[in-house]
Amino acid sequence: MRALQPWLAPYASYLVGLARGQVRVTSVYRSYSDQLNLWHNRSRNPYPVAPPGRSYHQYGRAFDITGPPGLLDQLGRIWRGWGGRWSPSDRIHFEA
């Protein structure tokens, strides 16, 4: 979570802590080349992929977590309640 913007990291860490070890952070910051690679291989990715320059991961404003779908949905609703962006169609992705 250290790769997130300093103002965002405490909220993200708290949210992940609410899961009490049942989720795992899988992606935070991505470079342009990392995002470009994901974009080129998006047909093999079950989740939406933003084109380079449009991903909040590149700006330290997004993180992905994996875990039980129901728990991700609960965390997503909490995140949205705090003003963040989250959607059930991309339940692993949280951004602000």
Stockholm file with secondary structure:
# STOCKHOLM 1.0

chainA/1-96         MRALQPWLAPYASYLVGLARGQVRVTSVYRSYSDQLNLWHNRSRNPYPVAPPGRSYHQYGRAFDITGPPGLLDQLGRIWRGWGGRWSPSDRIHFEA
#=GR chainA/1-96 SS CTTSCTTTHHHHHHHHHHTTTSCEEEECCCCHHHHHHHHHTGGGCSSCCCCTTSCGGGGTCEEEEESCHHHHHHHHHHHHHTTCBCCGGGTTEEEC
#=GC SS_cons        CTTSCTTTHHHHHHHHHHTTTSCEEEECCCCHHHHHHHHHTGGGCSSCCCCTTSCGGGGTCEEEEESCHHHHHHHHHHHHHTTCBCCGGGTTEEEC
//
